[in-house]
């Protein structure tokens, strides 16, 4: 029972980490744009992956644009970085799904009558 509790605590921490990373202004804007680009639920995984790639690029390019710093790409083979990206990907899945649900329910398309 104790192992199950520890596993569930770790899993919840993983989801919270991803959602907290996405829940910044950059992540919210990316998720909102991705939700408006999304055409149906089957494309959610692709939209979240595109949002993650854009998120990584934006974080890498921000110091270059702001301060003229040299471009530094993250350590792709570092397990901590990969785990963080996976958590962010899950956060984007959740956030884009919520935004897409709200968009499809609240912003119904207007049908023109001829």
C-alpha positions in Angstrom: 0.0 0.0 0.0 2.9 2.3 0.8 4.5 1.7 -2.6 1.2 2.6 -4.3 0.9 5.8 -2.4 4.5 6.8 -3.3 3.8 5.9 -6.9 0.7 8.0 -7.0 2.4 10.9 -5.3 5.2 10.8 -7.9 2.7 10.7 -10.7 0.8 13.7 -9.4 4.0 15.6 -8.9 4.8 14.8 -12.6 1.5 16.1 -13.8 1.7 19.2 -11.6 5.2 20.0 -12.9 4.0 19.8 -16.5 1.0 21.9 -15.9 3.0 24.5 -13.9 5.5 24.8 -16.8 2.7 25.4 -19.3 0.7 27.7 -16.9 3.1 30.6 -17.6 2.2 33.4 -20.0 4.2 31.8 -22.8 2.5 28.4 -22.3 -1.0 29.9 -22.1 -0.5 31.9 -25.3 0.9 28.9 -27.1 -1.9 26.6 -25.9 -4.5 29.1 -26.9 -3.1 29.5 -30.4 -2.8 25.7 -30.7 -6.4 25.2 -29.6 -7.6 27.6 -32.4 -5.5 25.7 -34.9 -6.9 22.4 -33.8 -9.6 21.1 -36.2 -10.7 17.9 -34.3 -9.9 15.9 -31.2 -7.7 13.4 -33.1 -5.2 16.1 -33.8 -4.7 16.9 -30.1 -1.5 14.9 -29.8 0.1 16.6 -32.8 -1.0 20.0 -31.6 0.5 19.4 -28.2 3.8 18.2 -29.8 3.9 21.3 -32.0 3.2 23.5 -29.0 6.1 21.7 -27.1 8.5 22.3 -30.0 7.5 25.9 -30.2 7.9 26.2 -26.4 11.4 24.8 -26.5 12.4 27.0 -29.4 10.9 30.1 -27.8 12.8 29.5 -24.5 16.1 28.9 -26.4 15.7 32.0 -28.6 14.5 34.4 -26.0 17.9 35.3 -24.5 19.3 35.7 -28.1 16.6 38.1 -29.1 16.5 40.0 -25.7 20.2 40.3 -24.9 22.1 39.2 -27.9 23.3 36.1 -26.0 24.7 33.1 -27.8 22.2 30.5 -28.8 22.3 27.6 -26.3 20.2 24.6 -27.0 19.2 22.4 -24.1 21.0 19.1 -23.3 18.8 16.8 -25.3 20.2 13.6 -23.9 19.9 14.6 -20.3 17.2 12.5 -18.6 16.0 15.4 -16.5 15.4 17.6 -19.5 13.6 14.8 -21.3 11.4 14.2 -18.2 10.7 17.9 -18.0 9.7 18.0 -21.7 7.4 15.0 -21.3 5.7 16.8 -18.3 5.3 20.0 -20.4 3.9 17.9 -23.3 1.3 16.4 -20.9 0.5 19.9 -19.6 -0.1 21.1 -23.2 -2.4 18.1 -23.9 -4.5 19.1 -20.9 -4.5 22.8 -21.6 -5.1 22.6 -25.3 -8.0 20.0 -24.7 -9.6 22.4 -22.2 -9.3 25.4 -24.6 -10.5 23.4 -27.5 -13.5 22.1 -25.5 -14.4 25.6 -24.5 -13.9 26.9 -28.1 -16.1 24.2 -29.6 -18.8 24.7 -26.9 -18.9 28.4 -26.5 -17.9 29.7 -29.9 -20.4 27.9 -32.2 -19.9 28.8 -35.9 -22.4 31.1 -37.3 -24.3 29.6 -40.3 -25.1 32.2 -43.0 -28.6 32.0 -44.4 -29.0 32.5 -48.1 
